[in-house]
Every structure is written in structure tokens, then in C-alpha cells.
Amino acid sequence: MFAAKFYVDTKRKNALMLRVTNNRKKAELSLGFQMTEDVLNDLLSTNSKSQNARMRSVLRHWQSIIEDIKIDLAKEMRDNEDAKTIRDIISTAFFGEKEAEDKNAASGEFVVWFCKFADSHNSPQTRTRKDYYHTLSRLKSFARNLESLNFSDITVGWLEDFDRYLSATCRLNSRNHHMRNIRAVFKYALRHDLDIRNPFDRMRLKTEQTAKRSLNTEEVREVFTMEVLPYAEIYRDMFKLSFMLIGINPIDLFRLKRISSHGRVDYQRAKTHKPYSIKVEPEALEIIEKYQGTDNLLMLAERWKLPSSFGAAANKALRSLGSKPAARGRKRSDGAKFPELSLYWARHTWATIAAELDIPDATISLALGHSGENRVTDIYIRRNQRKVDEANRRVLDWVLYGKR
């Protein structure tokens, strides 16, 4: 079985290296970082005191990859591969391509950091990681040499060329979505003290108006009171509950744990990872009690394994509301009243109706969790929370009872 060891090469300006040894032969791989031997030893220690959590995480990730390669080679009975071949296998696993022994330390850093950022969202409860890898696949189809590019190669001109490439198959907002994913990787690298320039500081993303994704007051009332097939009742009720909880996202609705002693649901938004709190109004409580769960607030996790499975089933049913069942009880969307309706429309609908009631934009933004990063005192937090509670009550009174 081969051996792999991290070490610092003082002859290469303290470059972090990996030495692979097998059958008394050695091969080396430059890893693109610089540090002292003391720092490396501390990072590799089980009782590391280093404050560089990023580098410690990278090393542990690499160690895990090496152990997986050892297992795979053993299963394939390839224990006697020469050191250089094993070095190249490790290089491919680390950086996505085979590297020469004297490869520049910074080469390929963009893809490495892109994957690192995407993998930081690796949770079975979220599709974010998959979304970033979709952007990466588009980047790879555009630039055949992507895996050898540094951040410095990703310029405004390069991004504009990528945008033109995407324009053949994507609408503007879809192209901007890929651009925002790339921008997020740049911001991630900057937060980890990488010395790079962000081209998005000199580039403005244009947007186009999206198709309608909200119901008007009469339409949302119709959805709430519409007679539905038995199978669709839970989906219609979850749309109502999402609306009554200020358009809570399906994934957050799925994960809710409990109602606090103050009559609120408190949670961390899956999308932004920020804390969030919503007052549970009596109408929402009635629905919650109807679908009360054992471990979670709602029984959704007891019926669906993943939020995405629940969301897909709910959206399919919502788009069929108003249609007649086909023969033998099969469901179809022919003649559906709102063929584009989805759970996410509850969020847009709440915001649209709130605006029509002349609720201030600042309060609507707070309600939707679009507040900025500025920290304020507890007094202002309570005041803003009260404003949001009052806004939600006004929206519900208008939609449910016609009271302004």
C-alpha cells in the first residue's frame, strides 16, 4: 500500500507538498499553499490550536480523499501502481486534472475553490450544491482549459464572453444566475483571505422582468376556499400555511421544529442561514394542529424523506387545482385554474398584497428576511418584529375577512 505525506519544501519558498511513496519509488505534488513546518505540524495535529480553520479543513479533506483512493486501489488490486501514477490519481481527485510534478502552485485555483465552495453546501436537505455544480458544468463546456485557470484569468472580458456563450441557450435571468454563482465563489475566496481581484466590482448584472409569480387578492381567496380532491387537500393547506407564515420557503416549512412559548416559530433560513422568527396567528395554528408531526412541527418529514420531494409533489398538485380527474382516478392538469402555481408563489403573493395595503417597503423587506447586515439594539429588534407581526395580521385580515 502506498504512503502519502504532507511536508514543507523550504527550497520552494516553503511550498506545501505531498510526497507519494510506493515500492520504494517517490513522486511529489505541489499543493498551491505556502507555510512553515511548525504551522503544518500544528494543522495536522489532532489537538491543533491553529486559527486557520479553512486550511485545517482543506488538509482533512485531502486526507480523506487519499484514504478513499487507498481503498479503491486495494479493491481493484492496483496496490503495485508506480508512485507517479498514484500521484496523478491523487492530483485528479484534488484538482480535477492530472498535474505535472513541477506544476505552478497557484495553477487551477479557480476550480479548486469553486468545488470547495460548492461542497460547503453539501447537505441532503438542499439543492444548492447541485446548483453550483450545474454552473461549473456550463463553465467547463465553455472553457476547455478551465481546470488550469487562476482567479486572475477570470476577467470582465472573460465573463462577458461566457455570457455571450450562454445567450445561445439561456435567457438573461438564467445567465445572471450562473454569474451570481461565480461571484459567490469570488466572495468566498476573498473571505478566506485569498489575494485576488473581484471582476464583479467592475461588472453590473442586468436583469429582465420575470413572469408573474403571485396571485391577486381574489385569486388567493379562491385558492384558499377551492374544493379540491382529497389527495390535494394537504398541498392546498400547506400553501395556505406558507402564506400565513409570511411566505416561508418550503424547505423551512418542512424543517420547523416547534412553536415557542411566545407563540412563534423560530428557525434559521436554509437559504441565508440567518435566524428568523414569525408569530403564529390562530388561523395558521389551526392548520398546524391538523398536520402536527411527531418529531417536527408538521408531519411532512414523516411522509416525505426530503423537502425537495415534498415540494415537487406539492407543486404538481397546486398546478392541477381546478382540473377534473382523468379516468380511473388519475390526476391531470387539464383545465387547471392556476397552471403555474407553486408553493413559492405564497411568498410573492404575500409581498404583493402587503404592498397593495400600503405596508412600507422596509417592513415588507424585513418580513421577507431581506434586511441588511447592520446590527441594532434589542429595542429596535423588538420594534421591527412588532411591525412585521402587525403587517402579517393586516394581510391575513384583508385576505380572509375583507378587513382593511
Salt bridges, closest charged atoms under 4 A:
ASP9 OD2 - ARG12 NE 3.40
GLU28 OE2 - ARG19 NH2 3.66
GLU67 OE2 - LYS70 NZ 3.71
GLU76 OE1 - ARG78 NH1 2.95
GLU81 OE2 - ARG78 NE 2.96
ASP88 OD1 - ARG87 NE 2.80
GLU97 OE2 - LYS103 NZ 2.55
ASP119 OD1 - ARG129 NE 2.93
ASP131 OD2 - HIS177 NE2 2.86
GLU147 OE2 - LYS140 NZ 3.40
ASP161 OD1 - ARG164 NH2 2.26
ASP163 OD1 - ARG175 NE 3.09
GLU208 OE2 - ARG171 NE 3.50
GLU218 OE2 - ARG221 NH1 2.84
GLU219 OE1 - LYS212 NZ 3.22
GLU222 OE2 - LYS337 NZ 3.81
GLU233 OE2 - LYS290 NZ 2.53
ASP237 OD1 - ARG236 NE 3.16
ASP237 OD2 - LYS290 NZ 2.91
GLU281 OE1 - ARG393 NH1 3.08
GLU283 OE2 - ARG393 NH2 3.00
ASP334 OD2 - ARG332 NE 3.73
GLU373 OE2 - LYS274 NZ 3.15
ASP389 OD2 - ARG264 NH1 2.94
GLU390 OE2 - ARG386 NE 3.69
ASP397 OD1 - ARG393 NH2 2.85
